[in-house]
């Protein structure tokens, strides 16, 4: 089995101070996509180059203390791709892809951090631009290879995916245009929402993010905005999904999926 985890760290050093590394060492993870490093290479040094026997590959944001993604893997990739070739978003450190190719297959694991539009209308428009360029990028990727994309998508797709859907219909993360993008990615593009396929009725137990405001965590007023999106052949190998909530390393929880798959 391949245990693949996605986690928005909300700062790699902050998450580490809360026990993230120790948890990873005890969880038998084979590959882990992380988002929101909020650090640059000089900040990470050797301390986070390897975690739980896995080697990290990173896409750092140019702006210090902002964004950034990583992908840790126990197996050495045949290649690592950083960025999507779009200057605006590559400067923000949003995409890293590890390829595990053999003579018989082309397979990728991707860690991606979609922009959030909650801070301003300007950032919401940037999010829409990202969605517009990322869809054809994924379309080309799917035409060439099998992949599993893990990460913080910053979109709750359906009403079941957040606690207060009625009051959030005009808020970033649950806007009609964002939800339509997810519907298109799953419908026309043909990606599989692995969590929903394995556990279609999950409600509160599926949430992966809680606001730090009020009593959101205590009252489980959450959102499901972290995903495994996989091409159908790989999605069919998914066996079990869970969201780890016994400890808190950030405002997100680790999303864990076991696949009947060998890299």
N, C-alpha and C positions, 0 to 999 in steps of 0.2 A: 504494500500500500504506500501511496505517496501522500503525506500530510502537508497540505498547502494552507498557509495562513495569510490573511490580510489584516493590517492594523495601521490606522492613522495614529502616529505616536504623539502628535501635538508637541513636538520637540523631543529629539532622540535622547538628549541628556536628561530632560525632565522625566521621561518614561523610564530611563535606566535607574534614576533615583527612587523610583516607586516599585522596582523589582521586576521590570520587564525582561531583563537579560536572564535572571535566575529562573523566571517562569519558562522562558524559551528553552532553557537547558533541560528542564524537567518534562517537557511536553512532547518530545520525540518528533520535532518538526524537520521536514526535509527541504522545504522551500518556504520563504516568507517575504511577501511584499509589504514594504512599510512606506508610509506617506507622511508629509509634513516633518521632515527632518529638522527644519529650522537651524541648520548648521551648514558649514562649508567643510571642505576636505581638511583644512588646518585644524578645525575644531574637533573633528572626529579622530584624527591621528590613527594610532594603532589600536586604540581602545575598542572601537566599534568596527574595525575591519573584518573581524570574525566574531560571530555570535553563535553559541550553541553548536559549534562544529561546522557552521556554514560560513562561506565567504561572501562578503557584501560587494555589490556593484551599485554605483550611485549616479544620480543626475542632480547636481546641486543648482540651486537658484543663484543668480548673480547678486541679488539683494541679500544682504546678510540677515540672518534670523528669520528667513521667509521660505516657505514651501520646501521643495526638495523631496525626492523619492529614492528608495533603495530596493534592491532585490537580493536577498540572501539565499544561497543555495549550497546544499551539501555536495552536489556534483558540479564539476567544473563545466561551464557552458562551452559550446563550440564557438560562440560569438556573443557579443553584447552590443546592443543598439541603444544609443542614448539620444533622446529627442525625436521629434516627428518631422523635422525640417521646416518648422514654422517659427520664425524668429521671435515673434511676440510671446509665444508660450514656451519655447525652448529656453528662453532667458529666465523663466520662472521655475525650471526644474520639475517637469511634470511627467516624464515618461522614461522608463528604463525597461528594456526587453532582453531577456536571456534566452538564447537559442540552444536547443539540445538536439542537434541534427545527427542523423545516421544515414547510411546508404539507403535505408528503406523509408525514412520519414523526415518531415520537417516540422518541428514542434517548438513552440515558444511559450514562456511564462512572462507576463507583462505586469509591472507595477505602475499604476497610473493614479494621478491626483487631479481630478477635474476642478476647475475654478469654482469658487463660491461667489455668488452674487449678492450675498446678504448685507454687505457693508455699504453699498451704494449702487445707484443706477449705472454709474460708469462700470463698475465691476460686473454687474449683471449683463451689460452689453458685451463685455469681454467674454463672459461665460457663453453667451449665444454665439460669438465668433468662434470660440473653441469647439463648440458642438458642431458648427457648420463645417469646419475643416477636419475634425476628427472622424466624422462618419465616413467620408470617402477614404481616409487613411485606413480605417478598419476594414473597409470593403476590399481594398487592395491587399491588405495583410491576409485576409481570409481566403482570397483567391490563390495565395501562394503557399499557405501553411496552416496547420492546426495550432490553436493557441488557447490559453486561459488568461484572461485579463482579470487581475484582482486590484481592488483599490477603493478609494473614497470617490464615488461618482457625484456626490452632493445632489442627488435627485432621489426622492421617494417616488416610486413609480405609481403605486396604486393606493387607494384609500386605506387598505389594510396595512400599509407600510409606515404609518405614523399615527400617533395617538389622537391628535387634534386636527384631523384633516379638514374639517369644515372651516375652521378659523385660519387655515394656512393656504387657502386656495389662491391668494394673491401675493404669497410670500415666496421668495427665492427658495428653490429646492422642491417646490410643489406647484410651480406654474404650469399652465396647460402646455406651453411650448416645450418645456423640459420633459414633461411626462410623455409628450408625443414623440420626442426624440428617443426615449427608452422603448416605447412601443414599436417604433420603426426599427431600432437596433435588434429587437427580439423578433419582430415580424418579418420585415423585408430583408434585413441583413442576415437573419437566421441565427443570431447568437442565443445561447440558452442561459437564463437566470438560474444558476444551479440551486441556490437556496430554495427558490419557489418551486422548482421541479421536484426536489426531494421532500420538501415540507410545505405544500401549497396552502395549508390553513394556518400556519404560524402567524400570530399577531404580536403581542407584547414580547414574547420570547425571541422574536426575530430582530428587534431593534438593536442598532449598533452605535447610535450616537444619542447623547442627551445634553441639552444645554446646561451650562454652568449656572444659569440664572434660576432663582427660585428653588423649588424642590423637585426639579425634573427627574433627577436620578432616583431619589427616594420614592417618588410616585410613579416611576417608570413612564414618564411622559417623553417618549423617545421617537426616533426616526430610524428607518432602515435605509441607510444611504451608502453602505459598504457592500460590495458585490464580488462574486465570482461570475464573470461572463465568459462562457466557453463556446467553442465551435462544437457542433452536435456530437461528433465522434468522441471527443474528450469528455463532454458533459455526461455522456452515457456511462462513463467509467466512475462517476461520482457515487459514493456509497453512503456517506454520512456527513451531516452538517451540524455545527453547533456554534453558539456564541458564548464566549467565556466571560462570566460576570462575577466570579468569586473574588477577583482582585481588580482594582482600577489602575491602569497605567496612564490613561489620558481620558479625554471626554468621549473617546470611542472605545469599543470593546473588540477584542480579536474575533475574527470570523474564520472558523476552522472547517475545512472540508477534506475528507479522506477520499482519495481516488485509487481505483484499482489500476495503477499505472506506474511504470518505471521510466525514469528519465534516461 
